[in-house]
């Protein structure tokens, strides 16, 4: 259970007793539990979406649900997305990595976050019940299976940091178990379209890493976070395309 506790502590703001001083190396070893944390997050989001649906319009309900989504995760993946967007403006690998280490956010990161959150909100608002709840459940699970996959496909850009520690700790079993949970959640929630959503979500995450890795000479923890965010919205958009193709 130590892996589950480490995953929950890193991926959410839920206070986990006794885990405050867990070694950073435990992050990669807990990768198999990431999608399980996604299951818990998805269940909370479905509950929030149904509750807000009783009192608010679909757009306002989507805004409140997405706000809950990002608050529960502590914005850790959004931070990675912003850092990647800022870092890509650097002239060379060294400067890009230095920019990404900087705690300050630049213009590209700010604009990117605004547009990305707007895309999340509108994509969710356009989904109709019960498909909306199904997509909300599946998206966090699918996205949290991607870091282990990316760790197997791309090497770390730095010898230190969260990305390198995660990469060193990931085991092949974590990839298999994580994907198995993601497949189960996607098919359970969405049926046949779940397979398409899973495929698109994984490909979107790989595409993010494939675009950034040559510019950083590898991937970092920020790249993993950006890939999770892109994977989530890719799942929502895939379900939206399927929904409106049926109309």
C-alpha positions as CSV (number, residue, x, y, z in Angstrom):
1,X,0.0,0.0,0.0
2,X,3.0,2.3,0.3
3,X,2.9,2.8,-3.5
4,X,-0.7,3.8,-3.4
5,X,0.0,6.3,-0.6
6,X,3.0,7.8,-2.5
7,X,0.9,8.1,-5.7
8,X,-2.0,9.7,-3.9
9,X,0.3,12.1,-2.1
10,X,2.0,13.2,-5.3
11,X,-1.0,13.4,-7.6
12,X,-3.5,15.0,-5.2
13,X,-3.7,17.5,-2.4
14,X,-5.3,14.9,-0.1
15,X,-3.3,14.8,3.1
16,X,-1.6,11.4,3.6
17,X,-0.4,10.8,7.1
18,X,3.2,9.5,7.4
19,X,4.0,10.1,3.8
20,X,5.5,13.6,4.0
21,X,9.1,12.3,3.9
22,X,8.8,9.6,1.4
23,X,11.9,9.3,-0.8
24,X,11.6,10.7,-4.3
25,X,12.7,7.3,-5.7
26,X,9.4,5.9,-4.5
27,X,7.5,8.0,-7.2
28,X,8.5,5.7,-10.1
29,X,7.8,2.5,-8.1
30,X,4.3,3.8,-7.4
31,X,3.5,4.3,-11.1
32,X,1.2,1.3,-11.3
33,X,-1.1,3.0,-8.7
34,X,-1.4,6.2,-10.8
35,X,-4.5,5.1,-12.7
36,X,-6.1,3.9,-9.4
37,X,-5.7,7.4,-8.1
38,X,-7.3,8.4,-11.4
39,X,-10.3,6.2,-10.6
40,X,-10.8,7.9,-7.3
41,X,-10.5,11.3,-8.9
42,X,-13.0,10.3,-11.6
43,X,-15.6,9.2,-9.1
44,X,-15.3,12.5,-7.2
45,X,-15.6,14.4,-10.5
46,X,-18.7,12.5,-11.5
47,X,-20.3,13.3,-8.1
48,X,-19.4,17.0,-8.4
49,X,-20.8,17.1,-12.0
50,X,-24.1,15.6,-10.9
51,X,-24.4,17.9,-8.0
52,X,-23.7,21.0,-10.0
53,X,-26.0,19.8,-12.7
54,X,-28.9,20.1,-10.2
55,X,-28.3,23.8,-9.6
56,X,-26.4,25.3,-12.5
57,X,-26.4,25.5,-16.3
58,X,-24.2,23.0,-18.2
59,X,-21.5,25.7,-18.8
60,X,-21.3,26.9,-15.2
61,X,-21.5,23.3,-13.9
62,X,-18.5,22.4,-16.2
63,X,-16.6,25.4,-14.9
64,X,-17.1,24.2,-11.3
65,X,-16.2,20.7,-12.1
66,X,-13.0,21.6,-13.9
67,X,-12.1,23.9,-11.0
68,X,-12.6,21.0,-8.6
69,X,-10.5,18.8,-10.9
70,X,-7.5,21.1,-11.0
71,X,-7.8,22.0,-7.3
72,X,-7.8,18.3,-6.2
73,X,-4.6,17.7,-8.2
74,X,-2.9,20.8,-6.8
75,X,-2.4,22.0,-10.4
76,X,0.7,19.8,-10.6
77,X,0.2,18.9,-14.2
78,X,-0.9,22.3,-15.2
79,X,2.4,23.6,-13.8
80,X,4.2,21.1,-16.0
81,X,2.2,22.3,-19.1
82,X,3.0,26.0,-18.4
83,X,6.7,25.2,-17.8
84,X,6.9,23.3,-21.1
85,X,5.2,26.1,-23.0
86,X,7.6,28.7,-21.6
87,X,10.7,26.4,-22.0
88,X,10.2,25.9,-25.7
89,X,10.9,29.5,-26.3
90,X,14.5,29.0,-25.3
91,X,17.3,29.2,-27.8
92,X,19.0,25.8,-26.9
93,X,18.6,22.8,-24.7
94,X,20.4,24.3,-21.7
95,X,18.3,27.5,-21.8
96,X,15.1,25.6,-22.2
97,X,15.8,23.5,-19.2
98,X,16.8,26.6,-17.2
99,X,13.5,28.3,-18.1
100,X,11.5,25.2,-17.1
101,X,13.3,25.1,-13.7
102,X,12.3,28.8,-13.1
103,X,9.3,29.0,-10.7
104,X,8.0,32.1,-12.5
105,X,5.5,31.8,-15.3
106,X,6.0,33.6,-18.6
107,X,3.6,34.9,-21.3
108,X,3.5,31.7,-23.3
109,X,2.7,29.6,-20.2
110,X,0.0,32.0,-19.0
111,X,-1.7,32.2,-22.4
112,X,-1.4,28.5,-22.9
113,X,-3.0,27.7,-19.5
114,X,-5.9,30.1,-20.1
115,X,-6.6,28.6,-23.5
116,X,-6.2,25.1,-22.3
117,X,-8.5,25.5,-19.3
118,X,-11.1,27.1,-21.6
119,X,-10.8,24.1,-23.9
120,X,-11.3,21.8,-20.9
121,X,-14.4,23.7,-19.7
122,X,-16.1,24.0,-23.1
123,X,-15.3,20.4,-24.1
124,X,-17.0,19.2,-20.9
125,X,-19.9,21.6,-21.2
126,X,-20.7,20.3,-24.7
127,X,-21.0,16.7,-23.5
128,X,-24.5,15.5,-22.7
129,X,-25.5,13.2,-19.8
130,X,-24.8,10.4,-19.2
131,X,-21.9,10.6,-21.6
132,X,-20.5,13.5,-19.7
133,X,-20.2,11.6,-16.5
134,X,-18.6,8.6,-18.3
135,X,-16.0,10.8,-19.9
136,X,-15.2,12.5,-16.6
137,X,-14.6,9.1,-15.0
138,X,-12.4,7.7,-17.8
139,X,-10.3,10.7,-18.6
140,X,-8.3,10.9,-15.4
141,X,-7.7,7.2,-15.4
142,X,-6.4,7.1,-19.0
143,X,-4.2,10.1,-18.6
144,X,-2.5,8.7,-15.4
145,X,-1.5,5.6,-17.3
146,X,0.6,7.6,-19.7
147,X,3.6,8.7,-17.5
148,X,4.8,5.1,-17.1
149,X,4.5,4.6,-20.9
150,X,6.4,7.7,-21.7
151,X,9.1,6.7,-19.2
152,X,9.6,3.5,-21.2
153,X,9.7,5.3,-24.6
154,X,11.9,8.4,-23.8
155,X,15.0,8.9,-21.7
156,X,15.2,11.6,-19.0
157,X,16.7,15.0,-20.0
158,X,18.3,15.5,-16.6
159,X,20.2,13.2,-14.2
160,X,18.3,14.6,-11.3
161,X,14.8,15.9,-10.5
162,X,11.4,14.3,-10.3
163,X,11.4,13.1,-14.0
164,X,14.7,11.2,-13.6
165,X,13.7,9.7,-10.3
166,X,10.4,8.6,-11.8
167,X,12.1,7.1,-14.8
168,X,14.5,5.2,-12.6
169,X,11.8,3.7,-10.5
170,X,9.3,2.6,-13.2
171,X,9.1,-1.1,-13.8
172,X,7.6,-2.9,-16.8
173,X,4.9,-4.3,-14.6
174,X,3.7,-0.8,-13.8
175,X,3.1,-0.1,-17.5
176,X,1.1,-3.3,-17.9
177,X,-0.9,-2.9,-14.8
178,X,-1.6,0.8,-15.5
179,X,-2.7,0.1,-19.0
180,X,-4.9,-2.7,-17.8
181,X,-6.7,-0.4,-15.3
182,X,-7.0,2.3,-18.0
183,X,-8.5,-0.2,-20.5
184,X,-10.9,-1.5,-17.9
185,X,-12.1,1.9,-16.9
186,X,-12.4,3.2,-20.5
187,X,-14.5,0.2,-21.6
188,X,-16.6,0.1,-18.4
189,X,-17.4,3.8,-18.7
190,X,-17.7,4.3,-22.4
191,X,-18.0,0.9,-24.1
192,X,-16.6,0.7,-27.6
193,X,-15.8,4.4,-27.8
194,X,-13.7,3.9,-24.7
195,X,-11.1,2.0,-26.8
196,X,-10.9,4.9,-29.2
197,X,-10.7,7.4,-26.3
198,X,-7.9,5.4,-24.7
199,X,-6.0,5.2,-28.0
200,X,-6.3,8.9,-28.7
201,X,-5.4,9.8,-25.1
202,X,-2.2,7.6,-25.2
203,X,-1.2,8.9,-28.7
204,X,-1.7,12.5,-27.6
205,X,0.6,12.0,-24.6
206,X,3.2,10.3,-26.8
207,X,2.9,13.1,-29.3
208,X,3.6,15.7,-26.6
209,X,6.7,13.9,-25.5
210,X,7.8,13.3,-29.1
211,X,7.6,17.0,-29.9
212,X,9.4,18.2,-26.8
213,X,12.0,15.4,-26.3
214,X,14.3,16.5,-29.2
215,X,14.3,20.0,-27.9
216,X,15.3,19.0,-24.3
217,X,17.4,15.9,-25.2
218,X,14.9,13.8,-23.3
219,X,11.9,14.4,-21.1
220,X,11.4,15.8,-17.6
221,X,8.7,15.7,-14.9
222,X,7.2,18.8,-16.5
223,X,6.8,16.9,-19.8
224,X,5.0,14.1,-18.0
225,X,2.7,16.6,-16.4
226,X,2.0,18.3,-19.7
227,X,1.3,14.9,-21.3
228,X,-1.3,14.1,-18.6
229,X,-3.1,17.4,-19.2
230,X,-3.1,16.9,-23.0
231,X,-4.3,13.3,-22.7
232,X,-7.2,14.3,-20.5
233,X,-8.5,16.9,-22.9
234,X,-7.9,14.5,-25.8
235,X,-10.2,12.0,-24.2
236,X,-12.9,14.6,-23.7
237,X,-12.6,15.8,-27.3
238,X,-12.7,12.2,-28.6
239,X,-16.0,11.5,-26.7
240,X,-17.4,14.8,-28.0
241,X,-16.6,13.9,-31.6
242,X,-18.3,10.5,-31.1
243,X,-21.4,12.1,-29.4
244,X,-22.0,14.7,-32.1
245,X,-21.3,12.2,-34.9
246,X,-24.3,10.2,-33.7
247,X,-26.6,13.3,-33.8
